[in-house]
Amino acid sequence: MSRGPGRILPPTVRMGRICALPGAKRMQAAPFSASLPQAEDAVSWSVIKGLILIFSLPMFLQAFHYMIDAGPLYYLSKVWPVLAFPLGFWSLRGRLLLSQQTVYGLTLVYVAGVTPALSMLHFGNSVFDALATTAKIWPLTYYFSALGGLLLLKPGANRLRKSVLTLGAATFAAMWGLWFLVPHSSYASDTSVTKLFLFDYERGYRIYMPMIFGLLLMFFSARRALSALGAWAWWGPVIFGLFSLLVIYKQRTTITAAVLVLGLIVLRRLPRRVVVWVTGGAGILGLLAILAVTLGRGGQMETLATSLGSSLSVRLDSVSMAAGYLFTSPSSWIFGLGSTTRFSQVTLNDIFGSDLFYLADIGWLGVVFEYGAVGALLIALIYALGIRSALRRGPMVEGTPAGDFRHAVGDMILMVCVETAIYSPVFTPGIVATLMAFLIYLDGEIPSLDTKREAR
C-alpha cells in the first residue's frame, strides 16, 4: 500500500488477523491430506511410492491367491486381507459412508458372522473350522483397504495406469517365457501339485496364469485403438493377447467372457443401426443353435456335453447333488448351510461321496448353498453396484488415455460379472472390490464430513 509517491507502508494488522485482498476467494483446508515430502526427497519418495504400488496391486487383485507355485507370494496373498485391513480405516477417516460401503459392510457381517454359525449347526464344524471357511470372503475388505492405500499413496491417474499396463505387459512376457523354458515334465494334472503348469487330455499343456493385468491391457488397448485416429498399432496387444489365451491359457470361460467384452467395446463405437443389426443377427443365430440341439435326434445333447469336456459333466453332477441337499427345507436355501474346509473332520466331499464336488464349480448355486438367498442377494448387490459404476461415464473424457483406462477398469468388472455364470462369485471377490476402489479413486467420489456440513 502507498500513501503518496515513493512511500510504501507496512500491511495493516487488525485483531491479530491478516485481511484478505478484495475479491480473493477464501481457501478451505482439505479435510484429509497427507504431508508432502521435502523438495530434496521428492524423487526418492516418488520411486518408493511406485515400487509399493507395483507390489501391492497384484496382492489386492488376488493374482497369487490360488497360485501355490508362487511360494512366499502365495502365502502372503492369503494373509494380505489381514495385513492391509488397517488401511481401510484410512479410507473411512473423517469421511461419510458411501452407499457401496454400507453394502460391503453388511455383506461382511453376514458372511463372516452368520454363515460360520450355520456351518457349525449343519456340518458340526469346530469354531476354528467355521471361521476358516470365511477366509475366501475376506478379500471383500479390499474395497476399503485398497481405497485407503490409494488415498495414502496418492498416485496420479497416469501413474496408476502405467503401473497396471506395465504389469499387463509383464504378464504376457512371463507367460511366453514359461511356455518356452519350462519342460513338459513340470506339468501335472493334479491341481494339488501345481496350479500353474496344467495338463489334461482335452486341452493338452497349458499355463494357468493370473490374467487380470493382461486383460486390463487388452481392454485398454482396444479402447485406444478405437479412440485415437490412425492408432491401429493398439490392436497389436489385443490380437497378441487373444492368441496367447488360445494357445497357452486355454481357459474357455475366461476366453469367452473376454471376447464378449471386447465385442461390446467395439459395438458401442458403431452406429446405432449397425448395432441393432449385429445384435439381432447374433440373437437369431443363438436361437437357431439352441433349437438345433434341442430338437435334434437323441444323443446330440450328450455329444455336445462331451465336446465341452469332462469339466461340464462334473459341474452338472455337482449341481444335482447340491440342489438335492439344499432344497430339503426352506431355511436351508433362505439362510444357507455354510461350508467346510478340506481340513475339517467332515468335508463336503465326505458328505456327497465325491472327490470332485466343489462349491466354486457351480457358480451362484454354490453361493446359495453356503450363504442362502439372503447372502446371495447381498453378494449380487455388490456385483450390481460394480456394473453400475462400470457403465457410468465418469468425469474423465472418453477417448483420452485417462478416460479409456477408467472405462477399461469398468470393462474388467463386467467381465468378472459375466464369468460368475460359471465361476463362483466368491472365488476371487477381491477383484471386483479393488476395481470398485479404483473407480471411486479415479472419479473422485470421496465425500468428506465438511462437504455434508456445507450442503446443510
Salt bridges, closest charged atoms under 4 A:
ASP200 OD2 - ARG203 NE 3.52
ASP200 OD2 - ARG206 NE 3.31
ASP361 OD1 - ARG315 NH2 3.97
GLU370 OE2 - LYS136 NZ 2.90
GLU398 OE2 - ARG223 NH1 3.54
GLU398 OE2 - ARG269 NH2 3.69
GLU398 OE1 - ARG393 NH1 3.09
ASP404 OD2 - ARG224 NH1 2.72
ASP404 OD1 - ARG269 NH2 3.88
ASP411 OD2 - ARG223 NE 2.70
ASP443 OD2 - ARG392 NH2 3.63
ASP443 OD2 - ARG406 NH2 2.78
GLU445 OE2 - ARG392 NH2 3.14
ASP450 OD1 - ARG453 NH1 2.67
